[in-house]
Amino acid sequence: MAMNFDDRDKDQKRQRGLRANDTNAASGGNGVSPSLIGFGVVAVLAVIFFFQNSETINVNFWLFDWDTTIRWSLLMAMVLGVLLDRLFGMWWRRRGRKKDEAKRARD
C-alpha cells in the first residue's frame, strides 16, 4: 500500500515525537511567551495597587451617599467602564451590520 503525502507527513512528525496535529510556534521557540510574562507582571502590579489603596472615602452619586475604600471605588469604575465599552461595541457592530445589509439590499 502506497503512502500519500499526508500520511508521510504524519509519519515524519510521529518519528520526531510530535503528534499529527501539533504545530510549532512561528518563532520556533516553545517557552513561555513574552506577552504572557507581561500580562503576569501587569496583573501583579494591579493586585498591589488594589491592596495599597485602603483609605476610606465618601462617595456621592446622584441620590446615593456611602462610605467605601478607594480600592472598591476604582474597581467599580473599571467594571462600569468595561461594561459600557462592551455595550457600545455591540451597538457599533450592530449599526455597521445594518448599514451593510441596507447597502446590499440597494445593490
C-alpha positions as CSV (number, residue, x, y, z in Angstrom):
1,M,0.0,0.0,0.0
2,A,1.5,3.4,-1.0
3,M,1.6,6.3,1.3
4,N,0.3,9.6,0.2
5,F,1.8,13.0,1.1
6,D,-0.3,13.5,4.2
7,D,0.5,10.0,5.6
8,R,4.2,10.6,5.1
9,D,4.0,14.0,6.9
10,K,2.2,12.4,9.8
11,D,4.7,9.6,9.9
12,Q,7.6,12.0,10.0
13,K,6.0,14.0,12.8
14,R,5.4,10.8,14.8
15,Q,9.1,9.9,14.4
16,R,10.2,13.3,15.7
17,G,7.9,12.9,18.8
18,L,5.1,15.1,17.6
19,R,1.5,14.2,17.3
20,A,0.0,14.6,13.9
21,N,-1.9,17.8,14.8
22,D,0.9,19.6,16.6
23,T,2.4,22.7,15.2
24,N,5.5,24.7,16.1
25,A,5.4,28.3,17.2
26,A,6.1,30.8,14.4
27,S,9.2,31.9,16.4
28,G,10.5,28.4,16.6
29,G,10.5,28.6,20.4
30,N,8.5,26.6,22.8
31,G,9.0,28.5,26.0
32,V,6.7,31.0,27.8
33,S,5.6,33.8,25.5
34,P,6.7,37.4,26.4
35,S,3.1,38.6,26.2
36,L,2.2,36.1,29.0
37,I,5.0,37.3,31.1
38,G,3.9,40.9,30.5
39,F,0.4,40.0,31.4
40,G,1.6,38.4,34.7
41,V,3.6,41.5,35.6
42,V,0.7,43.8,35.0
43,A,-1.6,41.5,37.0
44,V,0.7,41.5,40.0
45,L,1.1,45.3,39.8
46,A,-2.7,45.7,39.7
47,V,-3.1,43.5,42.8
48,I,-0.5,45.5,44.6
49,F,-2.2,48.8,43.6
50,F,-5.6,47.4,44.7
51,F,-4.4,46.5,48.2
52,Q,-2.4,49.7,48.8
53,N,-5.5,51.9,48.3
54,S,-7.3,51.2,51.5
55,E,-8.2,54.8,52.5
56,T,-11.9,55.3,53.3
57,I,-13.7,58.0,51.2
58,N,-17.3,59.3,50.9
59,V,-18.9,58.7,47.5
60,N,-21.8,60.9,46.5
61,F,-23.6,59.8,43.4
62,W,-27.0,61.4,42.5
63,L,-29.3,60.2,45.3
64,F,-26.8,57.8,46.8
65,D,-24.2,58.6,49.5
66,W,-21.9,55.9,51.0
67,D,-18.5,55.4,52.6
68,T,-16.2,53.0,50.9
69,T,-12.5,52.5,50.3
70,I,-10.7,53.9,47.3
71,R,-9.9,50.3,46.0
72,W,-13.6,49.4,45.7
73,S,-14.4,52.7,44.0
74,L,-11.7,52.2,41.5
75,L,-12.8,48.6,40.9
76,M,-16.4,49.6,40.3
77,A,-15.3,52.4,38.0
78,M,-13.2,49.9,36.0
79,V,-16.1,47.3,35.9
80,L,-18.6,50.0,34.7
81,G,-16.1,51.2,32.1
82,V,-15.7,47.7,30.7
83,L,-19.5,47.2,30.6
84,L,-20.0,50.5,28.8
85,D,-17.3,49.6,26.4
86,R,-18.9,46.2,25.6
87,L,-22.3,47.8,25.2
88,F,-21.0,50.5,22.9
89,G,-19.1,47.9,20.9
90,M,-22.2,45.7,20.5
91,W,-24.2,48.8,19.3
92,W,-21.5,49.9,16.9
93,R,-21.2,46.4,15.3
94,R,-25.0,46.1,15.0
95,R,-25.1,49.5,13.4
96,G,-22.4,48.5,10.9
97,R,-24.2,45.3,10.1
98,K,-27.5,47.2,9.5
99,K,-25.7,49.6,7.2
100,D,-24.1,46.8,5.2
101,E,-27.4,45.0,4.9
102,A,-29.1,48.1,3.7
103,K,-26.3,48.7,1.2
104,R,-26.6,45.2,-0.1
105,A,-30.4,45.5,-0.4
106,R,-30.0,48.6,-2.6
107,D,-27.4,47.0,-4.9
